[in-house]
């Protein structure tokens, strides 16, 4: 995706990766899965799974992931480029590392 320059798709896919990692953690720990990614991030904070910066970063990723909805894209046009993807990828790597270590 990076090589193809599919920046918007990459950011959306990385948001889905975050959601999948959180789902796996909830399932592994036998904890009821909250309804939305926002709720899962808040739960991760309550369970101490993420460092504070990753909570903030995860919400940023969640907002970008919402660009999968066409109405969101038209209401709030955003230029998503390679730099944005690199930031989101860094957040995702750090968040997953937190999930593994906690």
Residue, then its C-alpha position, 0 to 999 in steps of 0.5 A: x500500500x505504501x509503494x502504491x501511494x494509496x495513502x488514504x486506504x493505508x490509514x483506513x487499513x491501519x485503523x482496522x489493524x488497531x481495532x483487530x488488535x484490541x478485539x484480540x486482546x479483549x477476547x484473550x482476556x475474556x473481557x466483554x467487547x465494547x461496541x465501538x472502537x472508541x469504546x475499545x480504546x477507552x477500555x484499553x485505557x481503563x485496563x492500563x494496556x496503553x501508555x497515555x500517548x497511545x490513548x491519544x494517538x489511537x483516537x487520532x487513528x480512529x478519526x482517520x479510520x472514519x474516512x472510510x465513510x464517504x460522507x465524512x470525506x466530503x464533509x471534512x476534506x483531508x489531505x492524507x499523504x505519506x507523512x500522515x501514513x508514517x505517523x499513523x504507522x508509528x502510533x499503531x506499532x507503539x500501541x500493539x507493542x503496548x498490548x503485547x507488553x501489558 
